[in-house]
Amino acid sequence: MIYKELKIIFLSDMHLVYEKDFLGINTFNSFSSIVDNIVINHSDADYVIFGGDLVQDQTTESYNFFKSEIKKIKTPKLFIRGNHDISDKFFINLQKEKVISSVNSNWEILFLNTYSKGNIFGKVKESDLDLLLKKSESLSDKYLFLYMHHNLFITGSPWLDIHITRNKDKILEFLSKMRNLKIVVNGHIHQETKHQYKGINFVSAPSTSIQFTSNEKKFRLDNKKPGFLEINLQEEGRWEVLCHRVGGNFGSPEINPKSY
């Protein structure tokens, strides 16, 4: 049988704020530019995954803007909840989006929920881990791709690392039991990173809004442009990740930001 390779677009951390810059960045403009780039250059994608932290200010205007922008993307869409996605109603409605499964792929796409109500840090329920393992066992003939919002590896920035997924070491050990798991992608940390653990590759995505720097004692923003990931899942468990950034005048990151 000839299997179809999968192309996935992963974008995260929009932090939309209506009629105001967010830490110096116009998040409406940066998100719109990312969406336009995807529509123009990646209409052949099989899935577009939104990695969480969609709306920062929780306003109706920001929610409506997000919904209107993603309508431009005709590719099947998937969503994972970030710590700033506090509206149950909004996120439940997003997940009603109809997704058509790809045909003849030897890859399966799975997700792990790290949302913990009222907290910035990530947390994973034991029951969700058990379900994930059972699901993976039923897919022994597939290679596995997993997406989540929070990270499992430290960035070296103490102000950011306190918001990492709780019990990350235990979760990493758990994931290592999933024999066909090849790659895990997350958002949350607003920067592109790569790690490997027991044969599993972990990749984080840049933000479509503000960018963070690693190894910083104090909260500091990076001057890199907004971006997203292109992930190509190939035959025999091979994969490729490309980071794309968009040009444009979205403002300038604050030099001495207080917090986000």
Contacts in CASP RR format, 6 or more apart in sequence:
PFRMAT RR
TARGET T0000
AUTHOR 0000-0000-0000
METHOD contacts of the structure
MODEL  1
MIYKELKIIFLSDMHLVYEKDFLGINTFNSFSSIVDNIVINHSDADYVIF
GGDLVQDQTTESYNFFKSEIKKIKTPKLFIRGNHDISDKFFINLQKEKVI
SSVNSNWEILFLNTYSKGNIFGKVKESDLDLLLKKSESLSDKYLFLYMHH
NLFITGSPWLDIHITRNKDKILEFLSKMRNLKIVVNGHIHQETKHQYKGI
NFVSAPSTSIQFTSNEKKFRLDNKKPGFLEINLQEEGRWEVLCHRVGGNF
GSPEINPKSY
1 104 0 8 1.000
2 104 0 8 1.000
3 104 0 8 1.000
3 105 0 8 1.000
3 106 0 8 1.000
3 235 0 8 1.000
4 102 0 8 1.000
4 103 0 8 1.000
4 104 0 8 1.000
4 105 0 8 1.000
5 105 0 8 1.000
5 232 0 8 1.000
5 233 0 8 1.000
5 234 0 8 1.000
5 235 0 8 1.000
6 46 0 8 1.000
6 47 0 8 1.000
6 102 0 8 1.000
6 105 0 8 1.000
6 107 0 8 1.000
6 109 0 8 1.000
6 145 0 8 1.000
6 232 0 8 1.000
6 233 0 8 1.000
7 42 0 8 1.000
7 44 0 8 1.000
7 45 0 8 1.000
7 46 0 8 1.000
7 230 0 8 1.000
7 231 0 8 1.000
7 232 0 8 1.000
7 233 0 8 1.000
8 45 0 8 1.000
8 46 0 8 1.000
8 47 0 8 1.000
8 48 0 8 1.000
8 49 0 8 1.000
8 109 0 8 1.000
8 145 0 8 1.000
8 230 0 8 1.000
8 231 0 8 1.000
8 232 0 8 1.000
8 233 0 8 1.000
9 38 0 8 1.000
9 42 0 8 1.000
9 45 0 8 1.000
9 47 0 8 1.000
9 48 0 8 1.000
9 49 0 8 1.000
9 75 0 8 1.000
9 228 0 8 1.000
9 229 0 8 1.000
9 230 0 8 1.000
9 231 0 8 1.000
10 48 0 8 1.000
10 49 0 8 1.000
10 51 0 8 1.000
10 147 0 8 1.000
10 185 0 8 1.000
10 205 0 8 1.000
10 228 0 8 1.000
10 229 0 8 1.000
10 231 0 8 1.000
11 34 0 8 1.000
11 38 0 8 1.000
11 48 0 8 1.000
11 49 0 8 1.000
11 50 0 8 1.000
11 51 0 8 1.000
11 205 0 8 1.000
11 208 0 8 1.000
11 227 0 8 1.000
11 228 0 8 1.000
11 229 0 8 1.000
12 50 0 8 1.000
12 51 0 8 1.000
12 52 0 8 1.000
12 53 0 8 1.000
12 149 0 8 1.000
12 186 0 8 1.000
12 187 0 8 1.000
12 188 0 8 1.000
12 205 0 8 1.000
12 207 0 8 1.000
12 208 0 8 1.000
12 228 0 8 1.000
13 51 0 8 1.000
13 52 0 8 1.000
13 53 0 8 1.000
13 187 0 8 1.000
13 188 0 8 1.000
13 190 0 8 1.000
13 205 0 8 1.000
13 207 0 8 1.000
13 208 0 8 1.000
13 209 0 8 1.000
14 27 0 8 1.000
14 31 0 8 1.000
14 52 0 8 1.000
14 53 0 8 1.000
14 54 0 8 1.000
14 55 0 8 1.000
14 66 0 8 1.000
14 207 0 8 1.000
14 208 0 8 1.000
14 209 0 8 1.000
15 22 0 8 1.000
15 27 0 8 1.000
15 53 0 8 1.000
15 55 0 8 1.000
15 56 0 8 1.000
15 84 0 8 1.000
15 207 0 8 1.000
15 209 0 8 1.000
15 210 0 8 1.000
15 260 0 8 1.000
16 27 0 8 1.000
16 28 0 8 1.000
16 31 0 8 1.000
16 54 0 8 1.000
16 55 0 8 1.000
16 56 0 8 1.000
16 57 0 8 1.000
16 62 0 8 1.000
16 65 0 8 1.000
16 66 0 8 1.000
16 209 0 8 1.000
17 27 0 8 1.000
17 28 0 8 1.000
17 56 0 8 1.000
17 57 0 8 1.000
17 62 0 8 1.000
18 28 0 8 1.000
18 57 0 8 1.000
18 59 0 8 1.000
18 61 0 8 1.000
18 62 0 8 1.000
18 65 0 8 1.000
19 61 0 8 1.000
20 57 0 8 1.000
21 27 0 8 1.000
21 251 0 8 1.000
22 56 0 8 1.000
22 209 0 8 1.000
22 210 0 8 1.000
22 260 0 8 1.000
23 210 0 8 1.000
23 221 0 8 1.000
23 253 0 8 1.000
23 254 0 8 1.000
23 257 0 8 1.000
23 260 0 8 1.000
24 210 0 8 1.000
24 251 0 8 1.000
24 252 0 8 1.000
24 253 0 8 1.000
24 254 0 8 1.000
25 209 0 8 1.000
25 210 0 8 1.000
25 226 0 8 1.000
25 250 0 8 1.000
25 251 0 8 1.000
25 252 0 8 1.000
25 253 0 8 1.000
26 250 0 8 1.000
26 251 0 8 1.000
27 56 0 8 1.000
27 208 0 8 1.000
27 209 0 8 1.000
27 210 0 8 1.000
28 65 0 8 1.000
29 249 0 8 1.000
29 250 0 8 1.000
30 208 0 8 1.000
30 209 0 8 1.000
30 226 0 8 1.000
30 246 0 8 1.000
30 250 0 8 1.000
31 66 0 8 1.000
31 69 0 8 1.000
31 208 0 8 1.000
31 209 0 8 1.000
31 226 0 8 1.000
32 69 0 8 1.000
33 226 0 8 1.000
33 246 0 8 1.000
33 247 0 8 1.000
33 248 0 8 1.000
33 250 0 8 1.000
34 208 0 8 1.000
34 226 0 8 1.000
34 227 0 8 1.000
34 228 0 8 1.000
34 246 0 8 1.000
35 69 0 8 1.000
35 70 0 8 1.000
35 72 0 8 1.000
35 73 0 8 1.000
36 72 0 8 1.000
37 228 0 8 1.000
37 244 0 8 1.000
37 246 0 8 1.000
38 45 0 8 1.000
38 48 0 8 1.000
38 73 0 8 1.000
38 75 0 8 1.000
38 228 0 8 1.000
39 72 0 8 1.000
39 73 0 8 1.000
41 244 0 8 1.000
42 48 0 8 1.000
42 75 0 8 1.000
42 230 0 8 1.000
43 74 0 8 1.000
43 75 0 8 1.000
45 75 0 8 1.000
45 230 0 8 1.000
46 75 0 8 1.000
46 76 0 8 1.000
46 102 0 8 1.000
46 105 0 8 1.000
47 75 0 8 1.000
47 76 0 8 1.000
47 77 0 8 1.000
47 78 0 8 1.000
47 99 0 8 1.000
47 102 0 8 1.000
47 109 0 8 1.000
48 73 0 8 1.000
48 75 0 8 1.000
48 76 0 8 1.000
48 77 0 8 1.000
48 78 0 8 1.000
49 77 0 8 1.000
49 78 0 8 1.000
49 79 0 8 1.000
49 80 0 8 1.000
49 147 0 8 1.000
49 185 0 8 1.000
50 70 0 8 1.000
50 77 0 8 1.000
50 78 0 8 1.000
50 79 0 8 1.000
50 80 0 8 1.000
50 94 0 8 1.000
51 79 0 8 1.000
51 80 0 8 1.000
51 82 0 8 1.000
51 147 0 8 1.000
51 149 0 8 1.000
51 186 0 8 1.000
51 187 0 8 1.000
51 205 0 8 1.000
52 79 0 8 1.000
52 80 0 8 1.000
52 81 0 8 1.000
52 82 0 8 1.000
52 84 0 8 1.000
52 85 0 8 1.000
52 149 0 8 1.000
52 187 0 8 1.000
52 188 0 8 1.000
53 82 0 8 1.000
53 83 0 8 1.000
53 84 0 8 1.000
53 85 0 8 1.000
53 149 0 8 1.000
53 187 0 8 1.000
53 188 0 8 1.000
54 66 0 8 1.000
54 82 0 8 1.000
54 84 0 8 1.000
54 85 0 8 1.000
55 62 0 8 1.000
55 63 0 8 1.000
55 66 0 8 1.000
55 84 0 8 1.000
55 85 0 8 1.000
55 87 0 8 1.000
55 90 0 8 1.000
56 62 0 8 1.000
56 84 0 8 1.000
58 86 0 8 1.000
58 87 0 8 1.000
63 87 0 8 1.000
63 90 0 8 1.000
70 77 0 8 1.000
76 97 0 8 1.000
76 98 0 8 1.000
76 99 0 8 1.000
76 100 0 8 1.000
77 97 0 8 1.000
77 99 0 8 1.000
78 97 0 8 1.000
78 99 0 8 1.000
78 109 0 8 1.000
78 111 0 8 1.000
78 147 0 8 1.000
79 91 0 8 1.000
79 94 0 8 1.000
79 95 0 8 1.000
79 97 0 8 1.000
80 111 0 8 1.000
80 113 0 8 1.000
80 147 0 8 1.000
80 148 0 8 1.000
80 149 0 8 1.000
81 91 0 8 1.000
81 113 0 8 1.000
81 115 0 8 1.000
81 149 0 8 1.000
82 114 0 8 1.000
82 115 0 8 1.000
82 149 0 8 1.000
82 150 0 8 1.000
82 188 0 8 1.000
83 115 0 8 1.000
83 116 0 8 1.000
83 118 0 8 1.000
83 119 0 8 1.000
83 120 0 8 1.000
83 121 0 8 1.000
83 122 0 8 1.000
83 149 0 8 1.000
83 150 0 8 1.000
83 163 0 8 1.000
83 188 0 8 1.000
85 91 0 8 1.000
85 115 0 8 1.000
86 117 0 8 1.000
86 118 0 8 1.000
105 233 0 8 1.000
106 141 0 8 1.000
106 142 0 8 1.000
106 143 0 8 1.000
106 235 0 8 1.000
106 237 0 8 1.000
107 142 0 8 1.000
107 143 0 8 1.000
107 144 0 8 1.000
107 145 0 8 1.000
107 233 0 8 1.000
107 237 0 8 1.000
108 139 0 8 1.000
108 142 0 8 1.000
108 143 0 8 1.000
108 144 0 8 1.000
108 145 0 8 1.000
109 145 0 8 1.000
109 146 0 8 1.000
109 147 0 8 1.000
110 132 0 8 1.000
110 135 0 8 1.000
110 136 0 8 1.000
110 144 0 8 1.000
110 145 0 8 1.000
110 146 0 8 1.000
110 147 0 8 1.000
111 146 0 8 1.000
111 147 0 8 1.000
111 148 0 8 1.000
112 124 0 8 1.000
112 128 0 8 1.000
112 129 0 8 1.000
112 132 0 8 1.000
112 146 0 8 1.000
112 147 0 8 1.000
112 148 0 8 1.000
113 124 0 8 1.000
113 125 0 8 1.000
113 128 0 8 1.000
113 148 0 8 1.000
114 122 0 8 1.000
114 123 0 8 1.000
114 124 0 8 1.000
114 148 0 8 1.000
114 149 0 8 1.000
114 150 0 8 1.000
114 165 0 8 1.000
115 122 0 8 1.000
115 123 0 8 1.000
115 149 0 8 1.000
116 122 0 8 1.000
116 123 0 8 1.000
116 166 0 8 1.000
120 163 0 8 1.000
121 150 0 8 1.000
121 162 0 8 1.000
121 163 0 8 1.000
121 164 0 8 1.000
121 165 0 8 1.000
121 166 0 8 1.000
122 149 0 8 1.000
122 150 0 8 1.000
122 163 0 8 1.000
122 164 0 8 1.000
122 165 0 8 1.000
122 166 0 8 1.000
123 165 0 8 1.000
123 166 0 8 1.000
123 167 0 8 1.000
124 165 0 8 1.000
124 166 0 8 1.000
124 167 0 8 1.000
124 171 0 8 1.000
129 171 0 8 1.000
129 174 0 8 1.000
132 146 0 8 1.000
132 178 0 8 1.000
133 174 0 8 1.000
133 177 0 8 1.000
133 178 0 8 1.000
136 144 0 8 1.000
136 178 0 8 1.000
136 179 0 8 1.000
136 180 0 8 1.000
136 181 0 8 1.000
139 180 0 8 1.000
140 179 0 8 1.000
140 180 0 8 1.000
142 180 0 8 1.000
143 180 0 8 1.000
143 182 0 8 1.000
143 233 0 8 1.000
143 237 0 8 1.000
144 178 0 8 1.000
144 180 0 8 1.000
144 181 0 8 1.000
144 182 0 8 1.000
145 182 0 8 1.000
145 183 0 8 1.000
145 184 0 8 1.000
145 185 0 8 1.000
145 231 0 8 1.000
145 233 0 8 1.000
145 239 0 8 1.000
146 175 0 8 1.000
146 181 0 8 1.000
146 183 0 8 1.000
146 184 0 8 1.000
146 185 0 8 1.000
147 184 0 8 1.000
147 185 0 8 1.000
147 186 0 8 1.000
148 165 0 8 1.000
148 184 0 8 1.000
148 185 0 8 1.000
148 186 0 8 1.000
148 187 0 8 1.000
149 186 0 8 1.000
149 187 0 8 1.000
149 188 0 8 1.000
150 163 0 8 1.000
150 164 0 8 1.000
150 165 0 8 1.000
150 186 0 8 1.000
150 187 0 8 1.000
150 188 0 8 1.000
151 164 0 8 1.000
151 165 0 8 1.000
151 186 0 8 1.000
151 187 0 8 1.000
151 188 0 8 1.000
151 189 0 8 1.000
151 193 0 8 1.000
151 204 0 8 1.000
152 164 0 8 1.000
152 165 0 8 1.000
152 168 0 8 1.000
152 171 0 8 1.000
152 172 0 8 1.000
152 184 0 8 1.000
152 186 0 8 1.000
152 202 0 8 1.000
153 164 0 8 1.000
153 168 0 8 1.000
153 193 0 8 1.000
153 195 0 8 1.000
153 202 0 8 1.000
154 161 0 8 1.000
154 164 0 8 1.000
155 161 0 8 1.000
155 189 0 8 1.000
155 191 0 8 1.000
155 193 0 8 1.000
155 212 0 8 1.000
155 214 0 8 1.000
155 215 0 8 1.000
156 214 0 8 1.000
156 215 0 8 1.000
156 216 0 8 1.000
157 212 0 8 1.000
157 213 0 8 1.000
157 214 0 8 1.000
157 215 0 8 1.000
157 216 0 8 1.000
157 217 0 8 1.000
158 217 0 8 1.000
159 216 0 8 1.000
159 217 0 8 1.000
159 218 0 8 1.000
159 219 0 8 1.000
160 189 0 8 1.000
160 212 0 8 1.000
160 219 0 8 1.000
163 188 0 8 1.000
165 171 0 8 1.000
172 197 0 8 1.000
172 198 0 8 1.000
175 181 0 8 1.000
175 184 0 8 1.000
175 197 0 8 1.000
175 200 0 8 1.000
176 197 0 8 1.000
176 198 0 8 1.000
176 199 0 8 1.000
176 200 0 8 1.000
178 200 0 8 1.000
181 200 0 8 1.000
182 200 0 8 1.000
182 201 0 8 1.000
182 237 0 8 1.000
182 239 0 8 1.000
183 200 0 8 1.000
183 201 0 8 1.000
183 202 0 8 1.000
183 203 0 8 1.000
183 231 0 8 1.000
183 233 0 8 1.000
183 239 0 8 1.000
183 241 0 8 1.000
184 200 0 8 1.000
184 201 0 8 1.000
184 202 0 8 1.000
184 203 0 8 1.000
185 202 0 8 1.000
185 203 0 8 1.000
185 204 0 8 1.000
185 205 0 8 1.000
185 229 0 8 1.000
185 231 0 8 1.000
185 241 0 8 1.000
186 202 0 8 1.000
186 203 0 8 1.000
186 204 0 8 1.000
186 205 0 8 1.000
187 204 0 8 1.000
187 205 0 8 1.000
187 207 0 8 1.000
188 204 0 8 1.000
189 204 0 8 1.000
189 212 0 8 1.000
190 206 0 8 1.000
190 207 0 8 1.000
190 209 0 8 1.000
190 210 0 8 1.000
190 211 0 8 1.000
190 212 0 8 1.000
190 222 0 8 1.000
191 204 0 8 1.000
191 206 0 8 1.000
191 207 0 8 1.000
191 211 0 8 1.000
191 212 0 8 1.000
191 213 0 8 1.000
191 214 0 8 1.000
191 222 0 8 1.000
192 203 0 8 1.000
192 204 0 8 1.000
192 205 0 8 1.000
192 206 0 8 1.000
192 229 0 8 1.000
192 243 0 8 1.000
193 202 0 8 1.000
193 203 0 8 1.000
193 204 0 8 1.000
193 214 0 8 1.000
194 201 0 8 1.000
194 202 0 8 1.000
194 203 0 8 1.000
194 204 0 8 1.000
194 241 0 8 1.000
195 201 0 8 1.000
195 202 0 8 1.000
196 202 0 8 1.000
201 239 0 8 1.000
203 229 0 8 1.000
203 231 0 8 1.000
203 241 0 8 1.000
205 227 0 8 1.000
205 228 0 8 1.000
205 229 0 8 1.000
205 243 0 8 1.000
206 224 0 8 1.000
206 226 0 8 1.000
206 227 0 8 1.000
206 228 0 8 1.000
206 229 0 8 1.000
206 243 0 8 1.000
206 245 0 8 1.000
207 226 0 8 1.000
207 227 0 8 1.000
208 226 0 8 1.000
208 227 0 8 1.000
208 228 0 8 1.000
209 226 0 8 1.000
210 221 0 8 1.000
210 253 0 8 1.000
210 260 0 8 1.000
211 221 0 8 1.000
211 222 0 8 1.000
211 223 0 8 1.000
211 224 0 8 1.000
211 225 0 8 1.000
211 226 0 8 1.000
211 253 0 8 1.000
212 220 0 8 1.000
212 221 0 8 1.000
212 222 0 8 1.000
213 220 0 8 1.000
213 221 0 8 1.000
213 222 0 8 1.000
219 257 0 8 1.000
219 258 0 8 1.000
219 259 0 8 1.000
219 260 0 8 1.000
220 257 0 8 1.000
221 253 0 8 1.000
221 254 0 8 1.000
221 257 0 8 1.000
222 253 0 8 1.000
223 253 0 8 1.000
224 245 0 8 1.000
225 245 0 8 1.000
225 246 0 8 1.000
225 247 0 8 1.000
225 248 0 8 1.000
225 250 0 8 1.000
226 245 0 8 1.000
226 246 0 8 1.000
226 250 0 8 1.000
227 243 0 8 1.000
227 244 0 8 1.000
227 245 0 8 1.000
227 246 0 8 1.000
228 243 0 8 1.000
228 244 0 8 1.000
229 241 0 8 1.000
229 242 0 8 1.000
229 243 0 8 1.000
229 244 0 8 1.000
230 241 0 8 1.000
230 242 0 8 1.000
230 243 0 8 1.000
230 244 0 8 1.000
231 239 0 8 1.000
231 240 0 8 1.000
231 241 0 8 1.000
231 242 0 8 1.000
232 239 0 8 1.000
232 240 0 8 1.000
232 241 0 8 1.000
232 242 0 8 1.000
233 239 0 8 1.000
234 240 0 8 1.000
END
